Amino acid sequence: MGPDAHVPQRAGVHLPVLLKAGESTPSLVKVTAMSRRWEERYGARVASVQPGIVEWVVERAPKDWDDALALAREQLALTPSDVGTAEQEAAALMRSTTWYLWWD
């Protein structure tokens, strides 16, 4: 396990790029852009970055089915699902306070 880093809370959205979350990730610029969007919409803050893994802590999970489904599709465009279909992912997102994306 690598060293811990302390960064200002507002800088957390940039952690995937700053820490180079992994060569196998999709565009880190895209992950950072989506992270900023999720922070604004859901209060999702980057909690952990490891090679090929980013985890968020979520203040406001989506409550509306259409919103959750759109979010699931956004996340599935970045990473495979641990849950299954977009619909199954959306249902999980509606009751989750953490999001975890990974890349091989």
C-alpha positions as CSV (number, residue, x, y, z in Angstrom):
1,M,0.0,0.0,0.0
2,G,1.3,3.4,-1.0
3,P,1.6,6.5,1.2
4,D,-1.4,8.5,2.2
5,A,-1.9,12.0,0.7
6,H,-3.8,14.9,2.2
7,V,-5.4,17.2,-0.3
8,P,-8.0,20.0,0.1
9,Q,-11.5,18.6,-0.2
10,R,-12.3,20.6,-3.3
11,A,-9.2,19.1,-5.0
12,G,-10.5,15.6,-4.6
13,V,-12.2,15.6,-8.0
14,H,-8.7,15.9,-9.6
15,L,-7.2,12.9,-7.7
16,P,-7.6,10.4,-10.5
17,V,-5.4,12.5,-12.8
18,L,-3.0,13.7,-10.2
19,L,-2.3,10.2,-8.9
20,K,-2.5,8.6,-12.4
21,A,-5.2,6.1,-11.4
22,G,-3.8,3.5,-13.8
23,E,-2.7,3.0,-17.4
24,S,-5.7,0.8,-18.1
25,T,-8.3,3.3,-17.1
26,P,-10.3,5.2,-19.6
27,S,-9.2,8.7,-20.3
28,L,-8.4,10.1,-16.9
29,V,-9.6,13.5,-18.2
30,K,-13.0,11.9,-18.8
31,V,-13.0,10.3,-15.3
32,T,-12.2,13.6,-13.8
33,A,-14.9,15.4,-15.8
34,M,-17.5,12.8,-14.8
35,S,-16.3,13.0,-11.2
36,R,-16.9,16.8,-11.2
37,R,-20.4,16.3,-12.6
38,W,-21.2,13.6,-10.0
39,E,-19.9,15.9,-7.2
40,E,-22.2,18.7,-8.4
41,R,-25.3,16.5,-8.9
42,Y,-24.9,13.9,-6.1
43,G,-22.3,15.3,-3.6
44,A,-20.0,12.5,-4.7
45,R,-16.5,13.1,-3.4
46,V,-13.5,11.1,-4.4
47,A,-12.6,9.0,-1.3
48,S,-9.9,6.7,-2.6
49,V,-7.7,6.4,-5.7
50,Q,-5.6,3.3,-6.4
51,P,-4.1,2.0,-9.6
52,G,-7.2,1.2,-11.7
53,I,-9.7,2.0,-8.9
54,V,-11.6,5.1,-7.9
55,E,-14.1,5.2,-5.0
56,W,-16.5,8.0,-4.2
57,V,-18.5,8.7,-1.0
58,V,-22.0,9.9,-2.0
59,E,-24.1,12.5,-0.1
60,R,-27.2,12.4,-2.3
61,A,-27.9,9.1,-4.1
62,P,-30.2,9.5,-7.1
63,K,-33.9,9.1,-6.0
64,D,-35.5,9.2,-9.4
65,W,-35.4,6.1,-11.5
66,D,-34.6,7.9,-14.8
67,D,-31.8,9.8,-13.1
68,A,-30.4,6.6,-11.6
69,L,-30.6,4.8,-15.0
70,A,-28.8,7.7,-16.7
71,L,-26.1,7.6,-14.0
72,A,-25.7,3.9,-14.4
73,R,-25.2,4.3,-18.1
74,E,-22.6,7.0,-17.5
75,Q,-20.7,4.7,-15.1
76,L,-21.0,1.7,-17.4
77,A,-19.5,3.7,-20.2
78,L,-16.4,4.0,-18.0
79,T,-16.2,0.5,-16.5
80,P,-17.8,-2.9,-16.5
81,S,-20.5,-3.6,-13.9
82,D,-20.1,-5.7,-10.8
83,V,-23.9,-5.7,-10.5
84,G,-25.2,-6.6,-14.0
85,T,-27.4,-4.7,-16.4
86,A,-27.9,-0.9,-16.4
87,E,-31.2,-1.4,-14.7
88,Q,-29.7,-3.5,-11.9
89,E,-26.9,-1.0,-11.6
90,A,-29.4,1.9,-11.4
91,A,-31.3,0.1,-8.6
92,A,-28.0,-0.4,-6.7
93,L,-27.0,3.3,-7.1
94,M,-30.3,4.5,-5.6
95,R,-29.5,2.8,-2.3
96,S,-25.7,3.2,-2.2
97,T,-23.6,5.8,-0.4
98,T,-20.4,4.7,-2.0
99,W,-19.5,4.2,-5.7
100,Y,-16.6,2.1,-6.8
101,L,-15.3,1.9,-10.4
102,W,-12.4,-0.3,-11.5
103,W,-10.5,-1.1,-14.6
104,D,-8.3,-4.1,-15.5
